[in-house]
């Protein structure tokens, strides 16, 4: 097949990387498909557009953390995107084209992305169940924390009375508050990622004397990121998202440090499953915090 070439990612690579990543994750999902998980499906057009916008954002803020691997004819066979936020390195996306495994592509492109972590005290990434990828993260010094997700039909009779009364719509004016909650939970603000998320997602905020928190919701109504100062505030935000969401819902990226989310999901009659890992270096699992899969 010829020697694999590695180079920094360019703007014109982003749509190609989006297609490669969708193919790679669909292939992985089908290989590890379990009966307790929904049948893997390609991304929707909205999801694809959001992926592309997010990755172009990474190139704008962290070009040094974004790399691609190509065959000599220019065909992309792998890539990795990563960012740094206040001393925390985050692996956003990492994929190898199906059928190209075993050529050392994954290890080399991950090693290049890891050069962007030099000087960082902490590291985070959301890992799949792929044992080869997990092994690479372990070798790179990460500890693996199993993730759970809750899914099913919401029992609306279980939603507490008064849900949402202490929660309001968020805006750019809340960014400083949200950054402070990020630092408390994971040791680093999202900084430039908040304007991106405020464009892509609905934002909910609770800011009272009893505690503060925020949540971003996808267009479908599911939580894509949640941070709070206290357990009760985190639960209020999650209940509000569930109350405002559709009949069928999924709450993802729940670690054992966030049993409060399991309590809410169980009360709402959602089923609990495991899927993948939160991989951390130099830090403990964040609590009262549901991380984002790419922005962590």
TORTI-773325 format. One record per residue (C-alpha): y, z negated, x; residue in one letter; residue number from 1. Coordinates in Angstrom, 1 decimal, decimal comma. Layout:
        v        w        u   rest    nr
        Y        Z        X      a   NUM
...
***
This chain:
        v        w        u   rest    nr
      0,0      0,0      0,0      x     1
      2,3     -0,3      3,0      x     2
      4,5     -3,1      4,2      x     3
      6,4     -5,2      1,7      x     4
     10,1     -5,3      2,3      x     5
     12,3     -8,3      1,4      x     6
     16,1     -8,2      0,8      x     7
     18,8    -10,0     -1,2      x     8
     18,9     -9,2     -4,9      x     9
     21,6     -6,7     -6,1      x    10
     23,2     -6,4     -9,5      x    11
     21,3     -3,2    -10,3      x    12
     18,0     -5,1     -9,6      x    13
     18,5     -7,5    -12,5      x    14
     17,2     -5,4    -15,4      x    15
     14,2     -4,5    -13,3      x    16
     13,5     -8,1    -12,5      x    17
     13,7     -9,0    -16,2      x    18
     11,0     -6,5    -17,0      x    19
      8,8     -7,6    -14,1      x    20
      9,2    -11,3    -15,0      x    21
      8,3    -10,6    -18,7      x    22
      5,2     -8,7    -17,5      x    23
      4,2    -11,4    -15,0      x    24
      4,6    -14,3    -17,5      x    25
      2,8    -12,4    -20,2      x    26
     -0,1    -11,7    -17,8      x    27
     -0,2    -15,4    -16,8      x    28
     -0,1    -16,6    -20,4      x    29
     -3,0    -14,3    -21,3      x    30
     -5,0    -15,4    -18,4      x    31
     -4,6    -19,1    -19,2      x    32
     -4,3    -18,6    -22,9      x    33
     -5,4    -21,7    -24,9      x    34
     -6,1    -22,0    -28,6      x    35
     -3,5    -24,7    -28,9      x    36
     -0,7    -22,3    -27,8      x    37
      0,8    -19,4    -29,8      x    38
     -0,4    -15,9    -28,9      x    39
      1,8    -14,7    -26,0      x    40
      4,5    -12,2    -27,1      x    41
      7,0    -10,0    -25,1      x    42
     10,6    -11,2    -25,1      x    43
     12,9    -10,3    -28,0      x    44
     15,9     -8,1    -27,3      x    45
     18,2    -11,2    -27,6      x    46
     16,0    -13,1    -25,1      x    47
     16,1    -10,1    -22,7      x    48
     19,9     -9,9    -23,0      x    49
     20,3    -13,6    -22,3      x    50
     17,9    -13,4    -19,3      x    51
     19,9    -10,6    -17,8      x    52
     23,3    -12,4    -18,4      x    53
     21,9    -15,6    -16,9      x    54
     20,5    -13,9    -13,8      x    55
     23,8    -12,0    -13,2      x    56
     25,5    -15,3    -13,4      x    57
     23,1    -16,6    -10,6      x    58
     24,1    -13,6     -8,4      x    59
     27,8    -14,5     -9,0      x    60
     27,4    -18,1     -8,1      x    61
     24,4    -18,1     -5,6      x    62
     23,8    -14,7     -4,2      x    63
     22,2    -16,3     -1,1      x    64
     19,5    -17,8     -3,3      x    65
     18,3    -14,6     -5,0      x    66
     15,8    -12,3     -3,3      x    67
     13,5     -9,4     -4,1      x    68
     10,4     -7,9     -2,6      x    69
      9,8     -4,1     -2,7      x    70
      7,2     -1,6     -1,6      x    71
      8,4      1,0      0,8      x    72
      9,1      3,4     -2,1      x    73
     11,5      0,9     -3,6      x    74
      9,3     -0,4     -6,4      x    75
     10,0     -4,1     -7,0      x    76
      6,9     -6,2     -6,6      x    77
      8,4     -9,7     -6,7      x    78
     11,6    -11,8     -6,8      x    79
     13,0    -15,3     -6,8      x    80
     16,3    -16,6     -8,0      x    81
     17,6    -20,1     -7,1      x    82
     20,9    -22,0     -7,3      x    83
     22,5    -25,1     -5,7      x    84
     24,4    -27,6     -7,8      x    85
     26,0    -30,6     -6,0      x    86
     23,2    -31,2     -3,5      x    87
     20,4    -30,2     -5,9      x    88
     18,5    -27,0     -5,3      x    89
     17,0    -25,4     -8,4      x    90
     14,4    -22,6     -8,5      x    91
     15,4    -20,6    -11,6      x    92
     12,8    -17,8    -11,8      x    93
     10,0    -16,7     -9,5      x    94
      7,5    -13,9    -10,2      x    95
      5,1    -11,4     -8,7      x    96
      4,2     -8,2    -10,4      x    97
      0,7     -8,3    -12,0      x    98
     -1,9     -6,8     -9,7      x    99
      0,1     -7,4     -6,6      x   100
     -1,1    -11,0     -6,0      x   101
     -3,0    -11,6     -2,7      x   102
     -0,5     -9,7     -0,5      x   103
      1,5    -12,8      0,5      x   104
      4,5    -11,7     -1,6      x   105
      4,8    -14,9     -3,6      x   106
      4,9    -17,2     -0,5      x   107
      7,4    -15,1      1,4      x   108
      9,8    -14,6     -1,4      x   109
      9,7    -18,3     -2,3      x   110
     10,3    -19,2      1,4      x   111
     13,4    -17,0      1,4      x   112
     14,7    -18,7     -1,8      x   113
     14,0    -22,1     -0,2      x   114
     16,4    -21,2      2,7      x   115
     19,1    -21,7      0,0      x   116
     18,0    -25,4     -0,3      x   117
     18,9    -26,3      3,3      x   118
     21,0    -29,5      3,2      x   119
     20,1    -30,3     -0,4      x   120
     18,8    -33,8     -1,0      x   121
     17,0    -32,9     -4,3      x   122
     15,0    -30,1     -5,7      x   123
     13,9    -29,1     -9,2      x   124
     11,8    -26,4    -10,8      x   125
      9,8    -25,8    -14,0      x   126
      6,3    -24,7    -13,1      x   127
      3,6    -22,9    -15,1      x   128
     -0,1    -23,8    -15,0      x   129
     -0,7    -21,1    -12,3      x   130
     -2,7    -23,1     -9,7      x   131
     -1,6    -20,7     -6,8      x   132
      2,1    -21,3     -7,6      x   133
      1,5    -25,0     -8,0      x   134
     -0,1    -25,1     -4,6      x   135
      2,9    -23,4     -3,0      x   136
      5,3    -26,0     -4,6      x   137
      3,1    -28,8     -3,3      x   138
      3,2    -27,4      0,2      x   139
      7,0    -27,1     -0,1      x   140
      7,2    -30,9     -0,7      x   141
      7,5    -31,1     -4,5      x   142
      5,7    -33,6     -6,6      x   143
      4,3    -32,3     -9,9      x   144
      4,9    -34,1    -13,2      x   145
      3,0    -32,7    -16,2      x   146
      5,1    -31,4    -19,1      x   147
      4,4    -31,7    -22,8      x   148
      5,7    -29,8    -25,8      x   149
      5,7    -30,6    -29,5      x   150
      5,3    -27,9    -32,1      x   151
      4,5    -27,3    -35,8      x   152
      5,9    -27,6    -39,3      x   153
      8,7    -30,2    -39,6      x   154
      8,1    -32,9    -42,2      x   155
     11,6    -33,0    -43,6      x   156
     11,0    -36,2    -45,5      x   157
     10,7    -38,0    -42,2      x   158
     14,3    -37,0    -41,1      x   159
     16,3    -40,3    -41,0      x   160
     19,1    -40,8    -43,5      x   161
     22,5    -40,2    -41,9      x   162
     21,2    -37,8    -39,3      x   163
     24,0    -35,8    -37,8      x   164
     26,8    -38,1    -38,9      x   165
     27,6    -39,1    -35,3      x   166
     27,1    -35,6    -33,9      x   167
     29,7    -32,8    -33,8      x   168
     30,0    -29,3    -32,5      x   169
     30,7    -29,2    -28,8      x   170
     33,2    -27,0    -27,0      x   171
     34,6    -26,2    -23,5      x   172
     36,7    -29,4    -23,8      x   173
     33,5    -31,4    -23,5      x   174
     32,4    -29,9    -20,2      x   175
     33,6    -32,9    -18,1      x   176
     31,7    -35,3    -20,3      x   177
     28,6    -33,1    -20,1      x   178
     28,9    -32,9    -16,3      x   179
     29,0    -36,7    -16,1      x   180
     25,9    -37,0    -18,2      x   181
     24,2    -34,4    -15,9      x   182
     25,0    -36,4    -12,8      x   183
     23,7    -39,6    -14,4      x   184
     20,4    -37,9    -15,4      x   185
     19,6    -35,5    -12,5      x   186
     22,1    -36,4     -9,8      x   187
     24,1    -33,1    -10,2      x   188
     26,4    -31,5    -12,7      x   189
     25,7    -28,1    -14,2      x   190
     29,2    -27,1    -13,3      x   191
     29,6    -23,3    -13,7      x   192
     26,5    -23,2    -15,8      x   193
     28,1    -24,9    -18,8      x   194
     30,4    -21,9    -19,6      x   195
     27,4    -19,7    -19,5      x   196
     25,4    -21,9    -21,8      x   197
     28,4    -22,3    -24,2      x   198
     28,4    -18,5    -24,5      x   199
     24,6    -18,2    -25,1      x   200
     23,8    -21,3    -27,1      x   201
     25,1    -23,6    -29,8      x   202
     26,4    -26,9    -28,4      x   203
     26,1    -30,4    -30,1      x   204
     27,9    -33,5    -28,8      x   205
     27,8    -37,2    -29,6      x   206
     30,4    -39,4    -28,0      x   207
     30,7    -42,9    -29,4      x   208
     31,1    -46,4    -28,2      x   209
     27,3    -46,8    -28,4      x   210
     26,6    -43,8    -26,1      x   211
     27,2    -40,2    -25,3      x   212
     25,1    -37,1    -25,1      x   213
     24,9    -33,3    -25,7      x   214
     22,3    -30,7    -26,6      x   215
     22,3    -26,9    -26,4      x   216
     20,3    -25,1    -29,1      x   217
     19,0    -21,5    -29,0      x   218
     19,8    -19,1    -31,7      x   219
     16,5    -19,9    -33,3      x   220
     17,6    -23,6    -33,4      x   221
     15,3    -25,1    -30,7      x   222
     16,6    -27,5    -28,1      x   223
     17,0    -25,7    -24,7      x   224
     18,7    -28,6    -22,9      x   225
     19,5    -32,2    -23,9      x   226
     21,1    -35,1    -21,9      x   227
     22,2    -38,5    -23,1      x   228
     23,3    -41,8    -21,7      x   229
     21,0    -43,8    -23,9      x   230
     17,7    -43,4    -25,7      x   231
     19,2    -43,9    -29,2      x   232
     21,8    -41,2    -28,6      x   233
     19,1    -38,8    -27,3      x   234
     17,1    -39,4    -30,4      x   235
     20,1    -38,8    -32,7      x   236
     20,7    -35,4    -31,0      x   237
     17,1    -34,4    -31,3      x   238
     16,9    -35,4    -34,9      x   239
     20,1    -33,4    -35,6      x   240
     18,6    -30,3    -34,0      x   241
     15,4    -30,7    -36,0      x   242
     17,3    -31,2    -39,2      x   243
     19,4    -28,1    -38,6      x   244
     16,5    -26,0    -37,4      x   245
     13,9    -23,9    -39,1      x   246
     10,7    -25,1    -40,8      x   247
      8,6    -24,3    -37,7      x   248
      9,9    -25,8    -34,5      x   249
      9,0    -26,4    -30,9      x   250
     10,5    -29,1    -28,6      x   251
      9,6    -28,2    -25,0      x   252
      9,9    -29,6    -21,4      x   253
      9,1    -33,2    -22,3      x   254
      7,8    -35,4    -19,5      x   255
      6,3    -38,8    -19,6      x   256
      9,8    -40,2    -18,7      x   257
     11,0    -39,0    -22,1      x   258
      8,6    -40,8    -24,5      x   259
     11,6    -41,1    -26,9      x   260
     11,2    -37,4    -27,6      x   261
      7,5    -37,8    -28,3      x   262
      8,4    -40,5    -30,8      x   263
     10,8    -38,2    -32,6      x   264
      8,4    -35,3    -32,6      x   265
      5,5    -37,4    -33,8      x   266
      7,6    -38,8    -36,6      x   267
      8,5    -35,2    -37,6      x   268
      4,8    -34,4    -37,8      x   269
      4,8    -32,0    -34,8      x   270
      1,7    -31,7    -32,7      x   271
      1,7    -32,7    -29,0      x   272
      0,4    -30,4    -26,3      x   273
      0,6    -30,1    -22,5      x   274
      1,9    -27,1    -20,6      x   275
      3,0    -26,7    -16,9      x   276
      4,9    -29,1    -14,7      x   277
      8,3    -30,4    -13,8      x   278
      8,3    -30,1    -10,0      x   279
     10,7    -32,5     -8,2      x   280
     11,7    -33,2     -4,6      x   281
     13,7    -36,2     -3,5      x   282
     14,2    -37,5     -7,1      x   283
     12,5    -39,2    -10,0      x   284
     11,9    -37,5    -13,4      x   285
     15,1    -37,5    -15,3      x   286
     15,1    -39,7    -18,4      x   287
     16,9    -39,2    -21,7      x   288
     16,9    -35,6    -20,5      x   289
     15,1    -32,5    -21,7      x   290
     15,6    -29,9    -18,9      x   291
     16,2    -26,2    -19,2      x   292
     13,4    -24,0    -17,9      x   293
     15,7    -22,0    -15,6      x   294
     18,9    -24,1    -15,3      x   295
     16,9    -27,4    -15,2      x   296
***
